[in-house]
């Protein structure tokens, strides 16, 4: 068990923004964008402990390149509408 395992299961505060994108090939599509809320302290604490931190917010797309010094924090929306850290790993 790493020192960071204690964060798995913790709730985090996110800000949701509803957006619409229009592409010629598919027309208008609505989606939700997420960002870490300014008042959230959990992610700030994790980032203070590890400088190379990547946060995977719900719906985040990113590269899957492996970097053993990078700390990944995965956040998912729960059934009750809250957001929770579900997994932490290096890579």
PyMOL commands that set and color helices and strands:
alter all, ss='L'
color gray80, all
select helices_A, chain A and resi 5-7+42-49
alter helices_A, ss='H'
color red, helices_A
select strands_A, chain A and resi 11-12+14-23+27-36+53-56+71-77+83-90
alter strands_A, ss='S'
color yellow, strands_A
deselect
rebuild
show_as cartoon
